[in-house]
Amino acid sequence: MLLYGVDITSRLLLGTAQYPSPAVLAEAIRSSGTEIITVSLRREAADGAGQAFWSLLQHSGCRILPNTAGCHSAAEAITTAQMARELFGTTWIKLEVIGHSDTLQPDVFGLVEAARVLVAEGFDVFPYTTDDLVVGEKLLEAGCQVLMPWGAPIGSGQGLRNPDALRAMRAHFPDTPLIVDAGIGRPSDAAQAMELGMDAVLLNTAVAKAGDPAQMAQAMAQAIDAGRLAHAADPMEPRDMAVPSTPVLGLAELA
Ligand SMILES: CC(=O)[C@@H](O)[C@H](O)COP(=O)(O)O
């Protein structure tokens, strides 16, 4: 998969927050096989995780995708992105502009506004957005080359709340990388996203809060691979009626 001209093999993007310890995070990154980890600039600065966390990220061998988690306006997200570019030395930015504190749903108006400014400043923007086609079009017009529709509210673990909308996005944007971001709870949710034809999945809480994060990271990675394989295999359509799967011709007649 090509993301802003970079060839990426693993289709699992992993968040780095809420792990019980840096060692557990490092283990989860390893067992997920991810090549991209996302880091919140605010969280990083706020909890003073400091040198140990920074060195863990650097030694992970992964590409870092800083994010603007916790920003509630376009202006705040733009400033945070500019700081992230300085700190992490990358033009990649996962753009989050939160519009509602309870649902953490994106403020799509602020998102498009911030995307336009950041693209003009040379950023490669990964917008965390709703599954709305019109917003998706506006983000592409703003210069985004990737869309990250939500599966469900961040941290909810509810899985895909609107698979039909994701299916519509796939049909409407056949050539744009689509990465489901947020709300994945179980490997089956991640597999479902891939079966719908998504290009990748970004998740955090489901791994960080699992009893065994490294094992869950591995399970997610395998589910994503399975879902991708299934999509490519062109699954059958569900039927309303039963259809015998075993031929009845040639059955022995009893009595
Ligand atoms: C880490 C990050 O970027 C989250 O904001 C992201 O949206 C993942 O959401 P979940 O924690 O629900 O997987």
The ligand as a MOL file (V3000), in Angstrom:
LIG
                    3D

  0  0  0     0  0            999 V3000
M  V30 BEGIN CTAB
M  V30 COUNTS 13 12 0 0 0
M  V30 BEGIN ATOM
M  V30 1 C -4.2790 6.6780 19.0770 0
M  V30 2 C -5.2310 7.3480 18.2150 0
M  V30 3 O -4.8920 7.9700 17.2590 0
M  V30 4 C -6.6520 7.2420 18.5580 0
M  V30 5 O -7.1600 8.5210 18.6580 0
M  V30 6 C -7.2720 6.4410 17.4770 0
M  V30 7 O -8.2930 7.1140 16.8840 0
M  V30 8 C -7.5580 5.0480 17.8730 0
M  V30 9 O -8.8080 4.8350 18.4320 0
M  V30 10 P -9.1030 3.5300 19.3190 0
M  V30 11 O -8.3660 3.7390 20.5850 0
M  V30 12 O -10.5800 3.4840 19.4730 0
M  V30 13 O -8.5730 2.3420 18.5750 0
M  V30 END ATOM
M  V30 BEGIN BOND
M  V30 1 1 1 2
M  V30 2 2 2 3
M  V30 3 1 2 4
M  V30 4 1 4 5
M  V30 5 1 4 6
M  V30 6 1 6 7
M  V30 7 1 6 8
M  V30 8 1 8 9
M  V30 9 1 9 10
M  V30 10 2 10 11
M  V30 11 1 10 12
M  V30 12 1 10 13
M  V30 END BOND
M  V30 END CTAB
M  END
